[in-house]
Amino acid sequence: QVQLVESGGGLVQPGGSLRLSCAASGFTFSSYVMSWHRQVPGKERELVAAIISGGITNYADSVKGRFTVSRDNAKNTVYLQMNSLKPEDAAIYYCKAVNFRGDNYWGKGTLVTVSS
């Protein structure tokens, strides 16, 4: 069955870095746009970054220049390198896969806490 499993979340101080990973299985990874989203309690889930199979990326304005999304189609994994983290980056980060037909899948999320 389809699985998206995020990892790499944790507690980091402001200005620090984390690297999130999302391991995918059960579908043709290279055919899907992969994206990272985040959500804090009481707010809507928002897009953080997305990457298509060819490597073209898109970022939310709030993370441009600090976050980098990448993917390894051979490992069926998408990554989110987060640098210069701010307290406002704290959230649950979710991985999403979507194809041209609109089939989409979500992971269960990984918690990122940014605090001194």
N, C-alpha and C positions, 0 to 999 in steps of 0.2 A: 504494500500500500504506500501511498504518498507520505513522505515524512520530510519535514524541515526542522532541523534541530539547531537552535542557536546556542552559542557558548562564548565565554570570554568576558562576560559582564562582571562587575564587582565594584568595590569602593576605591575611588581614586581622589587625590587631592586636586584642587583647582590648578590648572596648568599642566596637569599630567596627561598621560596617554593610556589608551586601551585599544586592543584589537579584538573585534568581534568576528566570529566565524559562524557560518550557517551551512551545515552539511545537508545536502538534499539526496533523496532517493525515491524511487518509485515512479519517476517520469523522466522524459528526455530533457535533461537539464539544459543542454545547449540551445534548445528551441524556446526557452523561456526568458523573458525579461525578469531579472532579479532586482529586488529593491529592499531597502531598509526603511522602516517606519518607527516612530516612537510615540509613546503616549504617557501622559501623567494623569493621575486621578482628577476627574472633573473636566478634562479637556479632550478634544477630539484627537484621534490618531492622525499624525502628520507624516508626510513623506520626508525622509531625510536625504536619501540618495538612491539612484537607480542606475543599472548598467545592462546594456543589451549584450548579446552574445559576441558581437564584433568589438566590444570594448567602449563604445560611446557611453558617456556618463552624463548624469544630470544631478544637480544638488540643490537643496534648499538654500536660500540666500544666507540663512543663519549659520550654516556650516561650511560655506565655501571658503577654501583656503586652509581649513583646519581638518576636514574629514576627507578620506579617500576611499572610494569603493572600488573593489577589484573582484575578479572571478577567475577560477581555475576550472575550466570545463572538463579537464581530465580527472579532476578530483571531485567534481560535482559540488563545489564549495564556492560560496561568495563571502567576501570579507569586508569589514568596515574598519579602517584605521582611523582612530579618533585622537587627534592631538590638540594641545592647548584647551583642554576641557574646561568648561565653565559650569557653575552651579546650575544654570538653566538648561544644561544638556542632560541633567539627571532625568531618567525616564525608564520605562520598560521598552526595550528595543526589539522589534519584530522583523523577521525576514518574510518576504512575500515572493511568490513566483506567479507569473501570469503569461499566458501565450496569446497568439493573435485571435484565437477563438473566444477568448475571455475566460478560459479555465484558470482558476486561481486558487492558490493554496497559501496558508499562513503557518508560521511556526508558533510556538507557545510563548516565545519571548525570553529575554534575558535582562536582568535588572542592572542598570548603571546608576551608581550613586556618586555624586561629585561633592565632596565635603572635606573641610579641613578638620 
